[in-house]
């Protein structure tokens, strides 16, 4: 059964057919040459059993390589006129007698392979003008195939970078304290993944890259395992991040069922689309029934969070740092945070502000009714032994219009026993 062609391959096939019909040859084909092997990538042939897509041969034994090396001209009306050509396998089988080959050159100057035409009989009509046509069609083919080549190279680079990290157990998982803004007491910690510094890539970028090459679920599960190991050494709850897609996998469900769910706050990112809320709720229901709490992360960073909140009824909403940084001096942010805080409390959810870096922002947040906070002001991500247990309580500002007076924040998960 013939392999189904991609859209790009079909476009190349149409270019090859144009060349075959214009030159009156038996076959035209696109090759990829990797330095050792010539691969027939796309073929348009009147004799398909002799020229098949996927066929490979040693590059040094091909007519294309002899032409690239200058041993043969690009246009050969009759191979018998060239003893060097008659020594090559193609002159014996499939007994090629006329040939034209031009390079396929990518935008950076890289030679991908060749755009070729061949006949089983000699053809005195093949001329330099035909080479010019082939050059034009080869250039068009290069434009068509280059995006796929770049994407494949990107995928190979990502996998080569991720595999060693995954084979060593996944990313480094550090902890950042989450504290009550009213008491200063540390209630829990968020588990955060860290990748090699020389990658210069944020964790969410690394996970997105992993998903783009089919390694996302595996990488997320490794990160969850790393987060779960911290449950043995720290008090309070551990907040763990997972994408909706990974949450729906059997492997994720199996892992979570083995954990002390009453000590877990599971965070779903606002950035991640949910295609099936019914399936998501079905996956969450048994876990939440056993004590696991649900948080919607990055609220305010995009447009999906309110839908997430309405359809999942989370226990916690986490305000994105873009709404927190500078809230002390920005009346628009102050209004937004105050409104979201009131909305969350009316819905029975606690509010955690991420990215708190100054005492002034912390004071404004507690005055706006935000319950919990995390950020460099309270502690940087680090190993379990670096977790702080208590922080100074931010002062309550008295000049905040519509300030909500809070007695005790809504409870977050507490450790068992």
N, C-alpha and C positions, 0 to 999 in steps of 0.2 A: 504494500500500500504506500502510495506517495506521501511524503511528509507535507503537512499543510504549511504553506508559505506564509511568512509574516507580511505585513503591509509593505515594508521596505523591500523585501525580496520580490514581491510581485511587481513593484515599480521597476526594479532592476531587470526582471524578466521581460517587461515591455520594452525596455531600452535594448535588450539583447535581441528581441524579435525584430525591432526596427533595423538593427545592424544586419541581422541574418537575411532579411528580405531585401534590403538595399544592396548588399554585396552578393547575394545569390549563393551563399555558402551553406554547407550541410549543418553546421552547428556554430553557435556563439555561446560564450560562457564567461563568467566572472570567477577569477581565482583569488584565493588568499595565499600569500607566501610568507611563511614564518621564519625563513632562514634555513630551514632544513626540509620542509615539506610543502608541496603545492596542493592546495585543497580546492576542488571544484565546488564553489559555493552555490551558484545559480546557473542553470543550463537551459538553453532553448535549442532543441535538436530535432532534426528530421529523422534521426536514427537513434532514438532514446536508449536502446539497449547497449549502444557502444559508448555513450557519454552520459554518465549518471551523476547526479548531485551527491556530494559526499565522497566521491572518489579521490584518493590521495596517491601521490607518488613522490619520489625523491626529487627535491627541487633542482638539484644539480643535473638531473637527467632529463630536464624538460626543454622544449623549444623556447618557452618564455624566458628561462634563465639564460640560455645561449644568446637570445636577443638582448637581454639586459646587460650581458657581459660584452656585447659588441661583436660576438662571433658570427652573428647572423643579422640580416637587415630586418626591420620591423614588418615589412611586407614581402612575402615569399610566394610568387605566383606558382613556382614549381620547385618542390623540395629536391628533386633530382639534380637541379642545377647547383646544389650546395652539398658537397660531400660531408661537411660537418653536420648538417641536418640529417642526412641519411644514416648517420651512426646512432641516432637517438631512438629510444623505444617507440616513440610516436610514429616513426616512419615505417615500423613493422606492424604495430597494432595500436590503434585501429587503422593503420596504413594511410595516415594523413599525407596529402600531396600538395595542398596549398594552405597558406597560413598568414594571419596578420595578428599582431599583438602590440598593445600599447599599455603603459603603466597607469594604474589608478592611484592618484596622488591625493592625500588628504590635505587639509588647509594648513597644517603645520609643516608640510613638506615630506611627511612620512609616506613611503610607498607601501600601500596596503597589499597590492597584488597586481593583477593584469586583467584587461578587458580584451577578449580574444575571439577570433573567428577562424574556423578550419573547414577545409573541403576535402572530400575523399578523391577528388580529381584535381588535376592542375587547372589553373585559372589565369590565363594571360591577361585577363581584364583587371586584375588587382593592381592598383596604382597608388601613388602617393596621395591622391585625392581621397582614396578609401581610408588611408591612414588618418587623414585629417578628420573624416567623419567619425572614425573610431575614437579619436582624441576628444572630440566634442561629447560623444556619448559616454566615454569613460569619466569625463569631468562631471557629467550629470549623475552618473552612478556614484561617484565619490560624495556628492552632496547628499544623496539619498541614504547612503549607508553610514556616513560619519556619526550622526547622533547615536545610533545603536552601538557603534564601536566605542564611542566615548562612555556611554552608559555601562557597557560591559567592563571597560577598564576601571571605571569608578567602582563597580560592584566587586571586582577582583581585589582592588586596593582595600576596600572596606573589610572584606572577609579576611584578607591576609593580616589586617591590623587587629581584628576582633578575635580571631581564632586563638592566638596564644593567651589572651586574657581569659577567654572562656575555658580553655583547657586547664588554667591555673585556678579555676573556681569562680570566676566572674570578677566584677569590679570590686574595688575596695569600698566597704560600707562604713561610713562614719556616722556619728550621732550629733544632732544639734538640739539643745534643750528647748522645751516648750513650757513657759511659765505662766502662772496666773498673774494678771496685771493688778489684781486687787490684793493678793497676799504675798506675791513675790516667790511663792513656792513653785518648785519644778514639779509639773504634773506628768510629764512624759518627755519623749524625744523623737524627733523625726530621723529615720534612717535615710541617708543620702549616698548615692553612688558616686564614686570618684574614679576617673580613668587616667591613664598616664598623662602627666603634665605636658610632655612634648607633643601630644596630639593637638593641644590648644583648642579643644572642643568642649563645649558645655555638655553636661550629662544628657540633657534632653535631645541634643543633636546626635549624640552617640546612639541613643536608643532608637531614634528615628532612622538613622542610617542602618542599624541592625534590622529593623523591620523592613526596610526597602530591599534587603538582600535575603529575606527569609529567615533571619536569625533572631528576630525581635522577641518572640515568645521565650526561646531558650535563654536569652540574655536576661530578660526580666525575671524569669524563675530563679536564675542564679543570684540575682540581686535580692530577691525575696528570701532565699535561703540564707544569704549573708546577713540580712536584717534580722531574721528569726534567731540566729545564733546569739544576738545581743540580748535576747529575752532572758538568757541564763545568767547574765552578769549585771543587769541594770534594774533599778526599781521603776515603778510607774509603767505606763503603756509605751509601746513603740508604734510610731506612725510609719506605715509602709506604702509605697507608691506602686500602682499597677495600672496598666491601660485597660480600657473596657474589653478590647479584643483578647488580651492575655487572660483576663479574669474568666472569660468564657471557655477556656481550654480545660479539659479534664485534668491535666497535670497541675494546673493552678488550684483547682478545687481540691484535689488530693492533698497538696501541700498544706493549704489553709486548714483543712479538717484535722490535721495532726498537731496544730498549734493551740496554745491557750487563748482562745478567741476573745475572752473578756479583757485581754491585755493588748488587743490590736485595734488600731484605728487605720482603716484602709482608705487610702486617698485615690480618687479618680480625678484625672486632670481635666480641667475645663477645655484644654486644647484638643482632646481626643474625641472624635465623633463617635456617637453611639448609633448604630444602624438598627438595633432591635432592643428597645427598652423592655419589652416583655421578657426576652431571654435574659437580659441583664438582671432584672428584678428576680427572676426565677433562680438565678445563680446566687444572688445575694441573700435571698430570704432565709435559707437554712443556716447560713453563717451568722446573720444578724440575730436569729432566734437563739443562737448559742452565746450571744453576748458581744459579738464583733460590732464595732461602731463604723459608720461610713462617713467620709468627708468628701466634699467637692473641693478640689484644689484649684488654685489660680483664678479664683472668682474675680471678675473685673478685667481680666486680660483679653477677653474676647466676647463673643456673642452667644456662646452655648451654655453658659453657667446657669442662667435662670431656668432654662429648659431642663438641664440636669437636676437642679434643685427641686423643681415642681414634680418631676416624674420619678425621683428616687427618694424624696423625703429624707435627706441626710441628717445625721446627728450633729455635724460640724460643717461650717463653711469657712474656707481659708481665703482671706483676702490676699490677692496678688501684691507683690512688693511695689508694683507700679502705682497702686492706690495708697500705699503706706508711706513711701519715702517722700518726705517733705509735707506730710499732711498738716503739720503744726502751722505752716505758713501759707497754706493754699486753701482758700475758702471753698473752691469747687470740690477738692478732694474731701474736705471736712464734711460737706453736705452729702457727698456720695457715701462715704464711710458711715456716717450717722444713719442714713436711710437704709443701707444694707444691714447694719447692725440691728436696727429696729425690725426690719423684715425678717431676719433670721430668728430673732427671739420670739416673734409672733408665730413663727413656724416651728418653734420648739427646738431650735438648733443653737449650739454655741458658736462663737465667732473667734477665730484665731487670725491674727495679723502677722504676715510674714515680712521679713526684711526690715525689721525695726533696728535702726542704727544709732539713734540719738535719744537722750532722755526727754527732749522736747516733744518728739513724735510720740514716744511712749505715753507721756502725760496727756497729750491730746487724745490718743486712742482710748485710754481708760475713761476719759471724760465723755467720749462718744459711746460708751457702753460696750466697747470691745472687751471680750473676756480673757483671752489668752494671747500671748505674743511669743515670737521667736525672731532671732536676728542677732547681728554682731553685738548689739547693745547688751544682750543677755549671755551670749556665748557663741563662739564660732564652732562650726562642725569639726569634730575630732574623735579621738578614741573614747571608749566608755569611761575610762578613768578620769577624763578631763571634764566630765559633766558637772556643772554646778548644781547644787541642791536648792539654793535660794538666791534671790537677787533683790536689790533695793526696790521698794514699791514706788511706782511713779506717782507724783502728786496729782490730785484731782483738780483740774482747772475749773474755776467758777465763772469764767467769762464765755462759756460755750452756749450759744442759744439752743434751746431745746434739749439741754443735757439730760440724759437719763440717769437717775439715781439707782445704782445697782447695789444690792445687798450681797448676794453670793452668786457667782456665775453659774450657768447651767453645767452640770457635772459632765466630765469626760471620763473615759474608762479608767478604772482603778485596778491596781494589781490584785490578783487573787489572794485571798487570805488576809 
